[in-house]
């Protein structure tokens, strides 16, 4: 069955009235989209006639066709509206390529607009509504194709809006029976709110990540427990503390906006992927263990100030280190930049977590050790970088979190 379904414009308009999430906004000030190796065409930035800002993207045909694309990796289920403004010569057609992995094979399918748009010198708005259905693809690529002899398209002000996200349903997960069994043991005598602080392993794949899975089973079983996910991509413990302290120049300074609008009964903290990065120039961790310890102590004081006295320290996740090295091959050769997923560094970070757990009598949830011991560990991590969790990785972490909640006594 085709998993990418075009929607009528009327349907897309109706869905837009419900809820909308801006997934991408691109005005091509920093760089153009890429032309895949098997495609024809050229892309560049041009200062000639941008619709907004100082630049636009120029897509030029080669032998009558030009095609470029941009990849999205996330929890992607839902209905979308893909919009841009274009002017030029020839015709333009928008599309979306879906990439699925099944039985070790990569399946590729592209859906295109049914009607191509003739271009003129003036910008015109072009809209392509589409839908991504289950199962969640490993990634999608938005495409732009221009056709015609010596054709070109000047493109600007592109957006991707998710109009509607389906209600979560994780009942078909392989470990759903174990999750259901664990969740059935979690019953709060009064509503409990838990703050979750983390990095991209908890921020990416929203709607289908490990916190979403945990919340689904907790809600399904009427546990009375709700996690509130304030994880932020790229975060280290240093960035977390700086953002709480509203330090200048911290990335995503507004990410914690509204965080303290509610009171929390406990907090989970899962960091380490960025802290443990090996800086190839110096041979040291991005955040040395002594600084990790110092900043965690500062975080505990921030929590204490806001009434959070129960903190669950989650170990960093393991990694697919061979994939990390393959991804960082050029950086390693140049001895410049960072290398993710170094086991010794992850373990050094975890050792600090264990030390603080013992000292503060905070619960310690070890996901690193069981991950490391899995024969099929590589399946838990994105093969492109070896660090970010796949759907199987999120499922693994969610099960550990539910089993922890069921047996730790944190929820009473």
Residue pairs with C-beta under 8 A, 6 or more apart in sequence:
2 109
2 111
3 98
3 100
3 109
3 132
3 133
3 134
3 135
3 137
4 96
4 98
4 109
4 111
4 130
4 131
4 132
4 133
5 111
5 130
5 131
5 133
6 111
6 113
6 114
6 129
6 130
6 131
7 15
7 79
7 129
7 130
7 131
8 129
9 127
9 129
11 79
11 129
12 79
12 81
12 127
12 129
12 163
15 79
15 163
15 164
16 81
16 161
16 163
18 163
18 164
19 163
19 164
19 165
20 161
20 162
20 163
21 161
21 162
21 165
22 159
22 160
22 161
23 72
23 74
23 80
23 160
23 161
23 162
24 70
24 72
24 142
24 158
24 159
24 160
25 158
25 159
26 70
26 157
26 158
26 159
27 50
27 52
27 53
27 55
27 156
27 157
27 158
28 45
28 50
28 53
28 55
28 56
28 57
28 155
28 156
28 158
29 45
29 53
29 54
29 55
31 45
32 43
32 44
32 45
32 57
32 58
32 59
32 68
33 43
33 57
33 59
33 68
33 69
33 70
33 144
34 43
34 68
34 69
34 70
35 41
35 42
35 43
35 66
35 67
35 68
36 67
36 68
36 69
39 67
39 68
40 61
40 62
40 63
40 65
40 66
40 67
41 59
41 60
41 61
41 62
41 65
41 66
41 67
41 68
41 146
42 59
42 60
42 62
42 66
43 57
43 58
43 59
43 60
43 66
43 68
44 57
44 58
44 60
45 55
45 56
45 57
45 58
46 55
46 56
46 57
46 58
46 154
47 54
47 55
48 56
48 154
49 56
49 87
49 154
50 56
50 156
51 85
51 123
51 156
51 157
52 156
52 157
53 156
56 154
56 155
56 156
57 68
57 154
57 155
57 156
58 152
58 153
58 154
58 155
59 66
59 67
59 68
59 144
59 146
59 152
59 153
59 155
60 66
60 146
60 151
60 152
61 90
61 146
61 147
61 148
61 149
61 150
61 151
61 152
64 147
64 148
64 149
64 151
65 145
65 146
65 147
66 145
66 146
66 147
66 151
66 152
66 153
67 143
67 144
67 145
67 146
68 143
68 144
69 97
69 141
69 142
69 143
69 144
70 141
70 142
71 139
71 140
71 141
72 139
72 140
72 141
72 142
72 160
73 138
73 139
73 204
73 382
74 204
74 205
74 206
75 136
75 205
75 206
75 207
75 208
75 209
75 212
76 132
76 136
76 137
76 139
76 140
77 132
77 133
77 134
77 136
77 165
77 166
77 207
77 208
78 131
78 132
78 162
78 163
78 164
78 165
78 166
79 129
79 130
79 131
79 162
79 163
79 164
80 96
80 129
80 130
80 131
80 132
80 160
80 161
80 162
80 163
81 127
81 128
81 129
81 159
81 160
81 161
81 163
82 94
82 96
82 127
82 128
82 129
82 130
82 142
82 158
82 159
82 160
83 125
83 126
83 127
83 128
83 158
83 159
83 160
83 161
84 94
84 125
84 126
84 144
84 155
84 156
84 157
84 158
84 159
85 123
85 124
85 125
85 126
85 155
85 156
85 157
85 158
86 92
86 117
86 119
86 123
86 124
86 126
86 153
86 154
86 155
86 156
87 119
87 120
87 121
87 122
87 123
87 124
87 153
87 154
88 119
88 120
88 121
88 146
88 151
88 152
88 153
88 154
89 119
89 148
89 150
89 151
89 152
90 118
90 119
90 146
90 147
90 148
90 149
90 150
90 151
90 152
90 153
91 116
91 117
91 118
91 119
91 146
91 147
91 148
91 151
92 116
92 117
92 119
92 126
92 144
92 145
92 146
92 147
92 153
93 112
93 113
93 116
93 117
93 144
93 145
93 146
93 147
94 112
94 113
94 126
94 128
94 142
94 143
94 144
94 145
95 110
95 111
95 112
95 113
95 128
95 142
95 143
95 144
95 145
96 110
96 111
96 128
96 130
96 140
96 141
96 142
96 143
97 108
97 109
97 110
97 140
97 141
97 143
98 108
98 109
98 110
98 111
98 132
98 137
98 140
99 106
99 107
99 108
99 137
99 138
99 139
99 140
99 141
100 106
100 107
100 109
100 135
100 137
100 138
101 107
101 138
106 138
110 143
111 130
112 143
112 145
113 128
116 147
117 124
117 126
119 146
119 151
119 153
123 154
123 156
129 163
132 140
134 166
136 208
136 391
138 390
142 160
144 153
144 155
146 152
146 153
165 207
168 207
168 208
168 212
168 216
169 216
170 176
170 179
170 212
170 213
170 216
170 217
173 179
173 213
173 395
174 395
175 395
175 396
175 399
178 399
178 403
179 213
179 217
179 398
179 399
179 402
180 217
180 220
180 221
182 217
182 399
182 402
182 403
182 405
182 406
183 217
183 218
183 220
183 221
183 223
183 402
183 406
184 221
185 406
185 407
186 218
186 221
186 223
186 225
186 402
186 405
186 406
186 411
187 222
187 223
187 224
187 411
188 223
188 224
188 225
188 411
188 412
189 224
189 412
190 224
191 224
191 225
191 226
192 224
192 225
192 226
192 265
192 266
192 411
193 226
193 228
193 262
193 263
193 264
193 265
194 225
194 226
194 227
194 228
194 264
194 265
194 266
194 267
194 268
195 227
195 228
195 230
195 259
195 264
195 266
195 267
195 268
195 308
196 202
196 211
196 227
196 228
196 229
196 230
196 231
196 267
196 268
196 269
196 270
197 230
197 231
197 240
197 267
197 268
197 269
197 270
197 271
197 299
198 229
198 231
198 232
198 235
198 268
198 269
198 270
198 271
199 231
199 232
199 233
199 234
199 235
199 236
199 270
199 271
199 272
199 273
199 274
200 231
200 233
200 234
200 235
200 273
200 388
201 231
201 270
201 273
201 317
201 387
201 388
201 389
201 397
202 209
202 210
202 211
202 229
202 231
202 270
203 209
203 229
203 231
203 232
203 233
203 235
204 233
204 388
204 389
205 389
205 391
205 394
206 212
206 229
208 391
208 394
209 229
209 389
209 394
210 389
210 394
210 395
210 397
210 398
210 401
211 227
211 229
211 231
211 398
212 229
213 394
213 395
213 398
214 227
214 398
214 401
214 402
214 405
215 226
215 227
217 398
217 402
218 225
218 226
218 227
218 402
218 405
219 226
223 411
225 405
225 411
227 268
228 259
228 262
228 264
230 255
230 256
230 259
231 270
232 239
232 240
232 243
232 251
232 252
232 255
233 252
234 251
234 252
234 274
235 243
235 271
235 274
236 271
236 274
236 275
236 286
236 287
237 271
237 275
237 287
237 292
237 295
237 296
237 299
238 275
238 287
238 291
238 295
239 250
239 251
239 274
240 271
240 295
240 299
241 295
241 298
241 299
241 302
242 250
243 250
243 252
243 253
243 255
243 256
244 256
244 299
244 302
245 302
246 253
260 306
263 306
263 307
264 306
264 307
264 308
265 308
265 310
266 308
266 310
266 311
266 312
266 410
267 303
267 308
267 310
267 311
267 312
268 311
268 312
268 314
268 365
268 401
269 296
269 299
269 311
269 312
269 313
269 314
270 314
270 316
270 317
271 316
271 349
272 315
272 316
272 317
272 346
272 349
272 350
272 353
273 316
273 317
273 340
273 341
273 387
274 286
274 287
275 285
275 286
275 287
275 292
275 316
275 349
276 285
276 286
276 287
276 316
276 340
276 341
276 342
276 345
276 346
276 348
276 349
277 285
277 286
277 338
277 339
277 340
277 342
277 345
278 284
278 285
278 286
278 338
278 339
278 342
278 345
279 285
279 286
279 338
280 331
280 332
280 334
280 335
280 336
280 337
280 338
280 339
281 335
281 336
285 345
285 348
285 349
286 338
287 295
289 348
289 349
289 351
289 352
292 349
292 352
293 352
293 355
293 356
296 352
296 353
296 356
297 356
300 311
300 360
303 309
303 311
310 362
310 363
310 410
311 360
311 362
312 362
312 363
312 364
312 365
312 404
312 408
312 410
313 353
313 356
313 357
313 362
313 363
313 364
313 365
314 353
314 365
314 367
314 401
315 350
315 353
315 354
315 364
315 365
315 366
315 367
315 368
315 369
316 346
316 349
316 350
316 353
316 368
317 346
317 367
317 368
317 371
317 380
317 387
317 389
317 393
317 397
318 343
318 346
318 367
318 368
318 371
318 372
318 377
318 380
319 340
319 341
319 342
319 343
319 346
319 381
319 386
319 387
320 341
320 377
320 378
320 380
320 381
320 383
320 386
320 387
321 341
321 342
321 343
321 386
322 386
323 341
323 378
323 381
323 382
323 383
323 384
323 385
323 386
324 339
324 340
324 341
324 342
324 385
324 386
324 387
325 332
325 339
325 386
326 386
327 340
327 384
327 385
327 386
328 337
328 338
328 339
328 340
331 337
331 338
331 339
332 339
340 385
340 386
340 387
341 386
341 387
343 372
346 368
347 368
350 366
350 368
353 364
354 364
356 362
357 363
357 364
363 404
363 408
363 410
365 400
365 401
365 404
367 396
367 397
367 400
370 400
371 377
371 380
371 396
374 380
374 396
379 390
379 392
379 393
380 389
380 390
380 392
380 393
380 396
381 387
381 388
381 389
381 390
381 393
382 388
382 389
382 390
389 396
389 397
404 410
405 411
